[in-house]
Amino acid sequence: MDAKTLHCQSCGASVGEDDLQCPYCKSQLATIACPKCFGLVGIHAQHCPRCGAAIQRAEATATALACPGCKAPLLATAVGGVSLDQCHACGGVWVGQHNFEQIAADRAERGEVLGALPGQGPKVAVQLGEVHYRPCPQCGRLMNRTNYGHISGVVLDVCKDHGLWFDKDKLREVLEFIEGGGLEKSHAQQMLEEDERRRQVSAGLPQGLGSWTEMPVQSGGDGLVSAFASLVHLFR
């Protein structure tokens, strides 16, 4: 059998290295993101069919950390100038504080990280259940849960001293939120909420309970760096 022949994991049909979907059963094939244009490419592709960028895959090494969700060992992957600790059992990712600030502030770094992450799987219905607070992989203390950027809808586990835990696909969703100007939109919404609060105070009106908000995030590069700091401030 030709070693280069690729097959759909669902039906076994032959597929091309650039196919994102099986041409026969229409199942979504494994993908990763191009580090330059962020477009999805086949997991076996050597170059992005859109922009021509080379697709590189980083090797993983063992760490002493355990996944806070399934307890499997985390494997470290160097991507550009940062290190990601990934759980290959459940798909979660642990990102240290400094590494996350670097990723958030540097578009090229975000592209490299997106390129190293597995492609996002098909959307499934969210199963609501009991909330479990999980331990930080580094210090073992229970982490806080927060909606990143207040409006992203991506819930993360945060250790104020060490970093953030992203469940499967959540790091990709956060990076795409940042890339799409989500932090600037969050800042604008929080300013509107603050203006409304002040209006209610000056008018002597009872203030709405609402949901908690993060500290305002300034637009621009400095705001991206302060994204983690804003989360940490909540739990000091």
N, C-alpha and C positions, 0 to 999 in steps of 0.2 A: 504494500500500500504506500502511496506517495505520502511522505511525512509532511508535506506542505498542504495536503488536502484538509480543509476545515469543514466541520459539520455542525449543524444546528443541534444544540443540547436537548431540544424538545422532541424533534421528529427524526433527527439523523440525516437530513438532507444536506447536500453539499452547499456551502455558502462561500462567498468571496470575502477577502480580508477587509474590504471596505464596506461590506454590508452591515447595516445597523438593525435590519429586520430580516428574518428568514423569508425568502421569496415564496415558500411553499405553505408553511403553517402560520406565517405572519407573527411568530413569537419575536420579542425583542431580544437581540443578541447582546452579549457582554460588550460594554463600551468603556472608554476612558475619554477625558476631555483633552483637546489639543491645548498645549501650554501657551500657544500664541494667540489663537482666535477664539478659544473656549468651545469650539464646536465639537460635538461628539464624533468619535471615530471608532472603528472596530478595535477590539482588544488586541488583535494580532496585526494591526496596521503598522507599517514602518514610517509612513508619512501622512500628514493630514491631506485629504483630497481637496480641501477648500483653499488652504494657504500654502501648502507644501512643507510646513514645518516638520522637523524630525520628531518622532514620538519615542521618548526614552522612558525606560522603566527602572526604578531604583530597587536595589537589593535590600532585604530586611535582615536585621540582626536581633538576637535575643536581648531582653532587658530583665531586670529584677522586678518589674512592675506587673501587677495583675489587673485585668479588666474589672472595673467596679460593677459591671453588670453581670457577666457570666463567669468571672474569675479565671478566664483563660489567660495565659501569659501574653503580655504586650510585646510587639516586635517593633524596633526602631527603624525608621526609614529616613535617610537624609535626602531632602528635596531642596535643591538650590542651597540657600544659606540657613535653612531651618531643619529641625528634626521633628518628625511626627511619630508618636507611639500608637501603633494600630493593633486592634484586635481582629485577627483573621477568622475568629469563630463567629462573632456577632456583627462585625463591620464597624464598630465604634472607633473613635480616634481621640487620644489624649494630646492636648497641645499646651505646652508650658506658657507662662505669662509673657515672657520676652519674645518667644517665637510667634505667639499670636499677634502681638503688637507689630512685629516686623511684617507678618503676612498682611495684616489689615492696612498698613501704611504703604505697601509697595505693590503696584499693579503687576509688575513682572513676577514678583514672588507669588502673588495670588494665582497667576497663570500656571506657574510650575506646580503649585500644590494641586490645583484642579486637574492638571494633566496626570498627576500621580495617583489621584483617587479613582476608585472604580466608578464606572458610569452609573448614573442614577437609575435604579430599577423602575418598573412600572408603578404608577400610583395605586395605592390600596387604601381602603377605608380605614380611618383611624379608629382603633378600638380603645374606648375610654375605660379606665379602670383605676384601681387604687394607686395613688402617687407614692413612690418609694424614693427616699433620700439615700443616695449612694455615697460610699466613702471615697475620699480623694485617693488616687493610686499612690501618691507620695507620702502623705502624712496620716492617712487613715481616718481623718475627721470627716463627718458628714458634710456634703456639699450643699450649697443653696441652689434652688432652681429659679431661672429667670427667663423671661421672654426677651431675646436679644434685640437691642435697639428699640424696644417698647412696641414696635409695630410689625416686626418681621414674622411673628407667629412661630418662630423657631425657639423651642424651649431647650435651654442648656443647663448643665450642672456646673457650678462655679465654685472653686476653692479660692478664696481671696488671696491666699499666700502662694499658690503654686500654678494654677492654670484652669483650663476648661475641658470638660468632657463632652464630646459630640457623639450622639447615637448615630447609627448608620444613616448616611446621606445628609446629616445635619450640617457638617462642615461645608459641604458643597452648597447647601442652601444659604448659609450665612455669607459665604464668599460671593455668591451671585447676588445676594441682597446688597452687600457693600458695593459691588461692581455696578449695580443698577441705580446707585445714588440713594440707597435706603437710609443711610445715616443722616444725610442732609434732609430727607423727608421727615425723618423722626425728629430732628432738631426743630424743623418748622412747626410740626404738630405740638411739640412740647412748649414752644413759645406761645402758641395760641392758647393752650391749656393754662399756662401761667398768666397770660393776659386776662383770661376769663376768671381765674381765681382772684386776681387783684380787683377786677371789676365787682365781683361779689362782695369782697371785703369792704371796698369803699362805699358800696351801696347798702351795707349792713345786712346782706342776704345770707341765709345759711348756705355753706359751701357743700357741693355735692361730694359724696363719698368717693365715687369713682374708683379706679384701680391705681395702684402705685405707679409712679413713673421713675425712669432712671434720671440721673443727673444730665443736664443738657449737654449735647455733643456738638461742638463747633464744626462747621463745614470745612472741607479742605483736608490736607495731609495731617495737620496736627489733630484734627477731630478724629481721624481714623486711628491714630496712635492712642488717643484717649478713650477709645471704645471700651477697652478692657478696664482702664482706670475708673470709668464711670460705673461699671458693674461692681468693681471691688469696693467703691465708696459706699455702696448700699449696705455692705455687711461689716463695715468697720465698727 
